[in-house]
Amino acid sequence: MSPVNESLFEFPCDFPIKVMGKAHPDFIETIATVVRQFDPEFDASRVEIRPSSGGNYTGLTVTVRAQSREQLDDIYRALTGHPMVKVVL
């Protein structure tokens, strides 16, 4: 039997993270800054942007180069704790 905490991913790997927040002119750069704290090589030009149909929210897909499960957990914690972020998937 394999250990419970064994990762399903092989690191390093590209890992997409979906982030939703209120539409704001600085939202994309703010999220990129948060992600760069944990992935200094993060390329903001690879961010996919989807405005909501009403224009009130912005959805982003940020793809990080994950080195470990701990790094991903840290990114998720930082994003979910950020006041501009509503949802992280």
Backbone atoms as SQL, in Angstrom:
CREATE TABLE atoms (id INTEGER PRIMARY KEY, chain TEXT, resi INTEGER, resn TEXT, atom TEXT, x REAL, y REAL, z REAL);
INSERT INTO atoms VALUES
  (1, 'A', 1, 'MET', 'N', 0.817, -1.183, 0.000),
  (2, 'A', 1, 'MET', 'CA', 0.000, 0.000, 0.000),
  (3, 'A', 1, 'MET', 'C', 0.863, 1.250, 0.000),
  (4, 'A', 2, 'SER', 'N', 0.420, 2.254, -0.766),
  (5, 'A', 2, 'SER', 'CA', 1.214, 3.483, -0.819),
  (6, 'A', 2, 'SER', 'C', 0.817, 4.417, 0.320),
  (7, 'A', 3, 'PRO', 'N', 1.747, 5.271, 0.723),
  (8, 'A', 3, 'PRO', 'CA', 1.442, 6.210, 1.808),
  (9, 'A', 3, 'PRO', 'C', 0.295, 7.146, 1.423),
  (10, 'A', 4, 'VAL', 'N', -0.467, 7.557, 2.407),
  (11, 'A', 4, 'VAL', 'CA', -1.628, 8.410, 2.169),
  (12, 'A', 4, 'VAL', 'C', -1.214, 9.755, 1.578),
  (13, 'A', 5, 'ASN', 'N', -0.094, 10.301, 2.022),
  (14, 'A', 5, 'ASN', 'CA', 0.301, 11.624, 1.560),
  (15, 'A', 5, 'ASN', 'C', 1.127, 11.586, 0.271),
  (16, 'A', 6, 'GLU', 'N', 1.226, 10.439, -0.366),
  (17, 'A', 6, 'GLU', 'CA', 1.984, 10.349, -1.611),
  (18, 'A', 6, 'GLU', 'C', 1.303, 11.208, -2.673),
  (19, 'A', 7, 'SER', 'N', 2.091, 11.999, -3.376),
  (20, 'A', 7, 'SER', 'CA', 1.533, 12.922, -4.356),
  (21, 'A', 7, 'SER', 'C', 1.137, 12.189, -5.630),
  (22, 'A', 8, 'LEU', 'N', 0.072, 12.662, -6.252),
  (23, 'A', 8, 'LEU', 'CA', -0.339, 12.127, -7.543),
  (24, 'A', 8, 'LEU', 'C', 0.422, 12.800, -8.674),
  (25, 'A', 9, 'PHE', 'N', 1.175, 13.827, -8.346),
  (26, 'A', 9, 'PHE', 'CA', 1.926, 14.582, -9.341),
  (27, 'A', 9, 'PHE', 'C', 3.404, 14.252, -9.241),
  (28, 'A', 10, 'GLU', 'N', 4.071, 14.358, -10.375),
  (29, 'A', 10, 'GLU', 'CA', 5.526, 14.269, -10.369),
  (30, 'A', 10, 'GLU', 'C', 6.047, 15.688, -10.489),
  (31, 'A', 11, 'PHE', 'N', 6.885, 16.072, -9.552),
  (32, 'A', 11, 'PHE', 'CA', 7.413, 17.432, -9.529),
  (33, 'A', 11, 'PHE', 'C', 8.811, 17.446, -10.105),
  (34, 'A', 12, 'PRO', 'N', 9.223, 18.542, -10.737),
  (35, 'A', 12, 'PRO', 'CA', 8.443, 19.744, -11.018),
  (36, 'A', 12, 'PRO', 'C', 7.425, 19.499, -12.136),
  (37, 'A', 13, 'CYS', 'N', 6.348, 20.299, -12.124),
  (38, 'A', 13, 'CYS', 'CA', 5.326, 20.204, -13.171),
  (39, 'A', 13, 'CYS', 'C', 4.616, 21.543, -13.322),
  (40, 'A', 14, 'ASP', 'N', 4.035, 21.754, -14.486),
  (41, 'A', 14, 'ASP', 'CA', 3.199, 22.935, -14.698),
  (42, 'A', 14, 'ASP', 'C', 1.837, 22.637, -14.081),
  (43, 'A', 15, 'PHE', 'N', 1.341, 23.561, -13.266),
  (44, 'A', 15, 'PHE', 'CA', 0.101, 23.323, -12.550),
  (45, 'A', 15, 'PHE', 'C', -0.808, 24.545, -12.679),
  (46, 'A', 16, 'PRO', 'N', -1.982, 24.391, -13.312),
  (47, 'A', 16, 'PRO', 'CA', -2.894, 25.525, -13.449),
  (48, 'A', 16, 'PRO', 'C', -3.711, 25.759, -12.180),
  (49, 'A', 17, 'ILE', 'N', -3.842, 27.007, -11.791),
  (50, 'A', 17, 'ILE', 'CA', -4.644, 27.397, -10.638),
  (51, 'A', 17, 'ILE', 'C', -5.656, 28.432, -11.120),
  (52, 'A', 18, 'LYS', 'N', -6.921, 28.196, -10.819),
  (53, 'A', 18, 'LYS', 'CA', -7.969, 29.138, -11.207),
  (54, 'A', 18, 'LYS', 'C', -8.264, 30.065, -10.030),
  (55, 'A', 19, 'VAL', 'N', -8.306, 31.354, -10.332),
  (56, 'A', 19, 'VAL', 'CA', -8.509, 32.380, -9.317),
  (57, 'A', 19, 'VAL', 'C', -9.633, 33.309, -9.779),
  (58, 'A', 20, 'MET', 'N', -10.626, 33.526, -8.911),
  (59, 'A', 20, 'MET', 'CA', -11.716, 34.446, -9.227),
  (60, 'A', 20, 'MET', 'C', -11.711, 35.592, -8.225),
  (61, 'A', 21, 'GLY', 'N', -11.989, 36.790, -8.740),
  (62, 'A', 21, 'GLY', 'CA', -12.083, 37.953, -7.868),
  (63, 'A', 21, 'GLY', 'C', -12.898, 39.040, -8.526),
  (64, 'A', 22, 'LYS', 'N', -13.219, 40.072, -7.753),
  (65, 'A', 22, 'LYS', 'CA', -13.939, 41.225, -8.285),
  (66, 'A', 22, 'LYS', 'C', -13.089, 41.870, -9.385),
  (67, 'A', 23, 'ALA', 'N', -13.758, 42.331, -10.427),
  (68, 'A', 23, 'ALA', 'CA', -13.043, 43.024, -11.496),
  (69, 'A', 23, 'ALA', 'C', -12.361, 44.267, -10.912),
  (70, 'A', 24, 'HIS', 'N', -11.069, 44.382, -11.167),
  (71, 'A', 24, 'HIS', 'CA', -10.276, 45.491, -10.634),
  (72, 'A', 24, 'HIS', 'C', -9.092, 45.674, -11.568),
  (73, 'A', 25, 'PRO', 'N', -8.711, 46.928, -11.863),
  (74, 'A', 25, 'PRO', 'CA', -7.600, 47.145, -12.807),
  (75, 'A', 25, 'PRO', 'C', -6.281, 46.505, -12.373),
  (76, 'A', 26, 'ASP', 'N', -6.073, 46.316, -11.065),
  (77, 'A', 26, 'ASP', 'CA', -4.808, 45.760, -10.569),
  (78, 'A', 26, 'ASP', 'C', -4.895, 44.270, -10.230),
  (79, 'A', 27, 'PHE', 'N', -6.035, 43.634, -10.509),
  (80, 'A', 27, 'PHE', 'CA', -6.226, 42.237, -10.085),
  (81, 'A', 27, 'PHE', 'C', -5.165, 41.308, -10.661),
  (82, 'A', 28, 'ILE', 'N', -4.927, 41.390, -11.946),
  (83, 'A', 28, 'ILE', 'CA', -3.983, 40.463, -12.592),
  (84, 'A', 28, 'ILE', 'C', -2.581, 40.641, -12.025),
  (85, 'A', 29, 'GLU', 'N', -2.112, 41.892, -11.950),
  (86, 'A', 29, 'GLU', 'CA', -0.757, 42.130, -11.446),
  (87, 'A', 29, 'GLU', 'C', -0.633, 41.764, -9.970),
  (88, 'A', 30, 'THR', 'N', -1.688, 41.993, -9.212),
  (89, 'A', 30, 'THR', 'CA', -1.676, 41.635, -7.787),
  (90, 'A', 30, 'THR', 'C', -1.528, 40.123, -7.621),
  (91, 'A', 31, 'ILE', 'N', -2.301, 39.362, -8.383),
  (92, 'A', 31, 'ILE', 'CA', -2.226, 37.898, -8.298),
  (93, 'A', 31, 'ILE', 'C', -0.851, 37.420, -8.760),
  (94, 'A', 32, 'ALA', 'N', -0.333, 38.011, -9.828),
  (95, 'A', 32, 'ALA', 'CA', 1.006, 37.638, -10.311),
  (96, 'A', 32, 'ALA', 'C', 2.057, 37.893, -9.234),
  (97, 'A', 33, 'THR', 'N', 1.928, 38.995, -8.517),
  (98, 'A', 33, 'THR', 'CA', 2.876, 39.319, -7.447),
  (99, 'A', 33, 'THR', 'C', 2.815, 38.287, -6.325),
  (100, 'A', 34, 'VAL', 'N', 1.603, 37.878, -5.954),
  (101, 'A', 34, 'VAL', 'CA', 1.442, 36.855, -4.912),
  (102, 'A', 34, 'VAL', 'C', 2.103, 35.550, -5.365),
  (103, 'A', 35, 'VAL', 'N', 1.833, 35.138, -6.593),
  (104, 'A', 35, 'VAL', 'CA', 2.375, 33.865, -7.101),
  (105, 'A', 35, 'VAL', 'C', 3.899, 33.927, -7.182),
  (106, 'A', 36, 'ARG', 'N', 4.456, 35.071, -7.580),
  (107, 'A', 36, 'ARG', 'CA', 5.916, 35.199, -7.710),
  (108, 'A', 36, 'ARG', 'C', 6.643, 35.036, -6.372),
  (109, 'A', 37, 'GLN', 'N', 5.940, 35.233, -5.254),
  (110, 'A', 37, 'GLN', 'CA', 6.574, 35.014, -3.951),
  (111, 'A', 37, 'GLN', 'C', 6.994, 33.549, -3.798),
  (112, 'A', 38, 'PHE', 'N', 6.282, 32.663, -4.478),
  (113, 'A', 38, 'PHE', 'CA', 6.524, 31.223, -4.344),
  (114, 'A', 38, 'PHE', 'C', 7.109, 30.610, -5.609),
  (115, 'A', 39, 'ASP', 'N', 6.952, 31.301, -6.747),
  (116, 'A', 39, 'ASP', 'CA', 7.478, 30.840, -8.024),
  (117, 'A', 39, 'ASP', 'C', 8.104, 32.049, -8.724),
  (118, 'A', 40, 'PRO', 'N', 9.365, 32.367, -8.386),
  (119, 'A', 40, 'PRO', 'CA', 10.012, 33.571, -8.929),
  (120, 'A', 40, 'PRO', 'C', 10.087, 33.584, -10.459),
  (121, 'A', 41, 'GLU', 'N', 9.998, 32.428, -11.073),
  (122, 'A', 41, 'GLU', 'CA', 10.076, 32.339, -12.536),
  (123, 'A', 41, 'GLU', 'C', 8.708, 32.509, -13.191),
  (124, 'A', 42, 'PHE', 'N', 7.663, 32.741, -12.392),
  (125, 'A', 42, 'PHE', 'CA', 6.300, 32.831, -12.916),
  (126, 'A', 42, 'PHE', 'C', 6.215, 33.849, -14.045),
  (127, 'A', 43, 'ASP', 'N', 5.604, 33.441, -15.151),
  (128, 'A', 43, 'ASP', 'CA', 5.478, 34.275, -16.342),
  (129, 'A', 43, 'ASP', 'C', 4.035, 34.777, -16.446),
  (130, 'A', 44, 'ALA', 'N', 3.813, 36.046, -16.100),
  (131, 'A', 44, 'ALA', 'CA', 2.460, 36.623, -16.098),
  (132, 'A', 44, 'ALA', 'C', 1.855, 36.664, -17.497),
  (133, 'A', 45, 'SER', 'N', 2.668, 36.552, -18.528),
  (134, 'A', 45, 'SER', 'CA', 2.118, 36.567, -19.891),
  (135, 'A', 45, 'SER', 'C', 1.346, 35.279, -20.185),
  (136, 'A', 46, 'ARG', 'N', 1.515, 34.262, -19.341),
  (137, 'A', 46, 'ARG', 'CA', 0.798, 32.994, -19.527),
  (138, 'A', 46, 'ARG', 'C', -0.532, 32.953, -18.782),
  (139, 'A', 47, 'VAL', 'N', -0.923, 34.054, -18.145),
  (140, 'A', 47, 'VAL', 'CA', -2.185, 34.107, -17.415),
  (141, 'A', 47, 'VAL', 'C', -3.341, 34.181, -18.414),
  (142, 'A', 48, 'GLU', 'N', -4.308, 33.282, -18.243),
  (143, 'A', 48, 'GLU', 'CA', -5.520, 33.333, -19.061),
  (144, 'A', 48, 'GLU', 'C', -6.560, 34.144, -18.290),
  (145, 'A', 49, 'ILE', 'N', -7.217, 35.067, -18.978),
  (146, 'A', 49, 'ILE', 'CA', -8.157, 35.994, -18.343),
  (147, 'A', 49, 'ILE', 'C', -9.552, 35.777, -18.921),
  (148, 'A', 50, 'ARG', 'N', -10.546, 35.657, -18.020),
  (149, 'A', 50, 'ARG', 'CA', -11.943, 35.520, -18.437),
  (150, 'A', 50, 'ARG', 'C', -12.807, 36.452, -17.604),
  (151, 'A', 51, 'PRO', 'N', -13.287, 37.554, -18.202),
  (152, 'A', 51, 'PRO', 'CA', -14.222, 38.395, -17.461),
  (153, 'A', 51, 'PRO', 'C', -15.572, 37.692, -17.337),
  (154, 'A', 52, 'SER', 'N', -16.285, 37.953, -16.250),
  (155, 'A', 52, 'SER', 'CA', -17.624, 37.366, -16.094),
  (156, 'A', 52, 'SER', 'C', -18.572, 38.028, -17.089),
  (157, 'A', 53, 'SER', 'N', -19.696, 37.391, -17.340),
  (158, 'A', 53, 'SER', 'CA', -20.639, 37.916, -18.330),
  (159, 'A', 53, 'SER', 'C', -21.151, 39.302, -17.928),
  (160, 'A', 54, 'GLY', 'N', -21.297, 39.544, -16.636),
  (161, 'A', 54, 'GLY', 'CA', -21.752, 40.855, -16.177),
  (162, 'A', 54, 'GLY', 'C', -20.635, 41.864, -16.008),
  (163, 'A', 55, 'GLY', 'N', -19.385, 41.404, -16.127),
  (164, 'A', 55, 'GLY', 'CA', -18.245, 42.296, -15.993),
  (165, 'A', 55, 'GLY', 'C', -17.866, 42.636, -14.563),
  (166, 'A', 56, 'ASN', 'N', -18.526, 42.008, -13.591),
  (167, 'A', 56, 'ASN', 'CA', -18.233, 42.316, -12.183),
  (168, 'A', 56, 'ASN', 'C', -17.066, 41.519, -11.618),
  (169, 'A', 57, 'TYR', 'N', -16.769, 40.388, -12.230),
  (170, 'A', 57, 'TYR', 'CA', -15.712, 39.500, -11.744),
  (171, 'A', 57, 'TYR', 'C', -14.737, 39.182, -12.865),
  (172, 'A', 58, 'THR', 'N', -13.546, 38.775, -12.458),
  (173, 'A', 58, 'THR', 'CA', -12.529, 38.327, -13.400),
  (174, 'A', 58, 'THR', 'C', -12.061, 36.953, -12.967),
  (175, 'A', 59, 'GLY', 'N', -11.990, 36.033, -13.915),
  (176, 'A', 59, 'GLY', 'CA', -11.434, 34.711, -13.661),
  (177, 'A', 59, 'GLY', 'C', -10.070, 34.612, -14.315),
  (178, 'A', 60, 'LEU', 'N', -9.113, 34.097, -13.576),
  (179, 'A', 60, 'LEU', 'CA', -7.760, 33.915, -14.102),
  (180, 'A', 60, 'LEU', 'C', -7.365, 32.454, -13.998),
  (181, 'A', 61, 'THR', 'N', -6.614, 31.988, -14.971),
  (182, 'A', 61, 'THR', 'CA', -5.919, 30.710, -14.832),
  (183, 'A', 61, 'THR', 'C', -4.435, 31.041, -14.850),
  (184, 'A', 62, 'VAL', 'N', -3.780, 30.824, -13.713),
  (185, 'A', 62, 'VAL', 'CA', -2.340, 31.056, -13.613),
  (186, 'A', 62, 'VAL', 'C', -1.658, 29.693, -13.578),
  (187, 'A', 63, 'THR', 'N', -0.684, 29.524, -14.424),
  (188, 'A', 63, 'THR', 'CA', 0.038, 28.244, -14.479),
  (189, 'A', 63, 'THR', 'C', 1.404, 28.437, -13.841),
  (190, 'A', 64, 'VAL', 'N', 1.613, 27.730, -12.738),
  (191, 'A', 64, 'VAL', 'CA', 2.883, 27.829, -12.017),
  (192, 'A', 64, 'VAL', 'C', 3.740, 26.605, -12.329),
  (193, 'A', 65, 'ARG', 'N', 5.032, 26.768, -12.172),
  (194, 'A', 65, 'ARG', 'CA', 5.964, 25.645, -12.289),
  (195, 'A', 65, 'ARG', 'C', 6.165, 25.128, -10.869),
  (196, 'A', 66, 'ALA', 'N', 5.344, 24.154, -10.496),
  (197, 'A', 66, 'ALA', 'CA', 5.345, 23.647, -9.120),
  (198, 'A', 66, 'ALA', 'C', 6.544, 22.733, -8.877),
  (199, 'A', 67, 'GLN', 'N', 7.228, 23.007, -7.776),
  (200, 'A', 67, 'GLN', 'CA', 8.391, 22.206, -7.395),
  (201, 'A', 67, 'GLN', 'C', 8.045, 21.157, -6.344),
  (202, 'A', 68, 'SER', 'N', 6.937, 21.382, -5.602),
  (203, 'A', 68, 'SER', 'CA', 6.566, 20.458, -4.529),
  (204, 'A', 68, 'SER', 'C', 5.112, 20.681, -4.139),
  (205, 'A', 69, 'ARG', 'N', 4.552, 19.723, -3.428),
  (206, 'A', 69, 'ARG', 'CA', 3.201, 19.859, -2.905),
  (207, 'A', 69, 'ARG', 'C', 3.134, 21.011, -1.893),
  (208, 'A', 70, 'GLU', 'N', 4.191, 21.160, -1.106),
  (209, 'A', 70, 'GLU', 'CA', 4.242, 22.233, -0.111),
  (210, 'A', 70, 'GLU', 'C', 4.187, 23.600, -0.785),
  (211, 'A', 71, 'GLN', 'N', 4.892, 23.742, -1.896),
  (212, 'A', 71, 'GLN', 'CA', 4.868, 25.013, -2.628),
  (213, 'A', 71, 'GLN', 'C', 3.444, 25.316, -3.115),
  (214, 'A', 72, 'LEU', 'N', 2.767, 24.313, -3.668),
  (215, 'A', 72, 'LEU', 'CA', 1.384, 24.511, -4.121),
  (216, 'A', 72, 'LEU', 'C', 0.484, 24.891, -2.955),
  (217, 'A', 73, 'ASP', 'N', 0.632, 24.215, -1.830),
  (218, 'A', 73, 'ASP', 'CA', -0.169, 24.532, -0.644),
  (219, 'A', 73, 'ASP', 'C', 0.061, 25.979, -0.206),
  (220, 'A', 74, 'ASP', 'N', 1.327, 26.423, -0.238),
  (221, 'A', 74, 'ASP', 'CA', 1.652, 27.801, 0.146),
  (222, 'A', 74, 'ASP', 'C', 0.995, 28.805, -0.803),
  (223, 'A', 75, 'ILE', 'N', 1.024, 28.508, -2.102),
  (224, 'A', 75, 'ILE', 'CA', 0.402, 29.397, -3.090),
  (225, 'A', 75, 'ILE', 'C', -1.104, 29.470, -2.849),
  (226, 'A', 76, 'TYR', 'N', -1.732, 28.310, -2.652),
  (227, 'A', 76, 'TYR', 'CA', -3.174, 28.283, -2.398),
  (228, 'A', 76, 'TYR', 'C', -3.532, 29.072, -1.143),
  (229, 'A', 77, 'ARG', 'N', -2.760, 28.900, -0.080),
  (230, 'A', 77, 'ARG', 'CA', -3.018, 29.624, 1.169),
  (231, 'A', 77, 'ARG', 'C', -2.894, 31.140, 0.955),
  (232, 'A', 78, 'ALA', 'N', -1.855, 31.556, 0.253),
  (233, 'A', 78, 'ALA', 'CA', -1.638, 32.990, 0.017),
  (234, 'A', 78, 'ALA', 'C', -2.761, 33.578, -0.834),
  (235, 'A', 79, 'LEU', 'N', -3.188, 32.831, -1.850),
  (236, 'A', 79, 'LEU', 'CA', -4.255, 33.335, -2.718),
  (237, 'A', 79, 'LEU', 'C', -5.596, 33.370, -1.997),
  (238, 'A', 80, 'THR', 'N', -5.939, 32.302, -1.295),
  (239, 'A', 80, 'THR', 'CA', -7.242, 32.269, -0.627),
  (240, 'A', 80, 'THR', 'C', -7.313, 33.301, 0.498),
  (241, 'A', 81, 'GLY', 'N', -6.186, 33.669, 1.066),
  (242, 'A', 81, 'GLY', 'CA', -6.166, 34.659, 2.127),
  (243, 'A', 81, 'GLY', 'C', -6.116, 36.096, 1.633),
  (244, 'A', 82, 'HIS', 'N', -5.956, 36.292, 0.326),
  (245, 'A', 82, 'HIS', 'CA', -5.833, 37.645, -0.213),
  (246, 'A', 82, 'HIS', 'C', -7.210, 38.310, -0.312),
  (247, 'A', 83, 'PRO', 'N', -7.317, 39.567, 0.106),
  (248, 'A', 83, 'PRO', 'CA', -8.634, 40.235, 0.127),
  (249, 'A', 83, 'PRO', 'C', -9.270, 40.422, -1.256),
  (250, 'A', 84, 'MET', 'N', -8.500, 40.422, -2.326),
  (251, 'A', 84, 'MET', 'CA', -9.082, 40.605, -3.667),
  (252, 'A', 84, 'MET', 'C', -9.648, 39.297, -4.236),
  (253, 'A', 85, 'VAL', 'N', -9.300, 38.176, -3.614),
  (254, 'A', 85, 'VAL', 'CA', -9.663, 36.865, -4.161),
  (255, 'A', 85, 'VAL', 'C', -10.936, 36.351, -3.518),
  (256, 'A', 86, 'LYS', 'N', -11.867, 35.882, -4.358),
  (257, 'A', 86, 'LYS', 'CA', -13.113, 35.290, -3.871),
  (258, 'A', 86, 'LYS', 'C', -13.035, 33.767, -3.835),
  (259, 'A', 87, 'VAL', 'N', -12.454, 33.148, -4.880),
  (260, 'A', 87, 'VAL', 'CA', -12.401, 31.694, -4.995),
  (261, 'A', 87, 'VAL', 'C', -11.077, 31.272, -5.624),
  (262, 'A', 88, 'VAL', 'N', -10.515, 30.167, -5.132),
  (263, 'A', 88, 'VAL', 'CA', -9.320, 29.568, -5.738),
  (264, 'A', 88, 'VAL', 'C', -9.622, 28.094, -5.970),
  (265, 'A', 89, 'LEU', 'N', -9.401, 27.628, -7.176),
  (266, 'A', 89, 'LEU', 'CA', -9.610, 26.215, -7.513),
  (267, 'A', 89, 'LEU', 'C', -8.347, 25.628, -8.087);
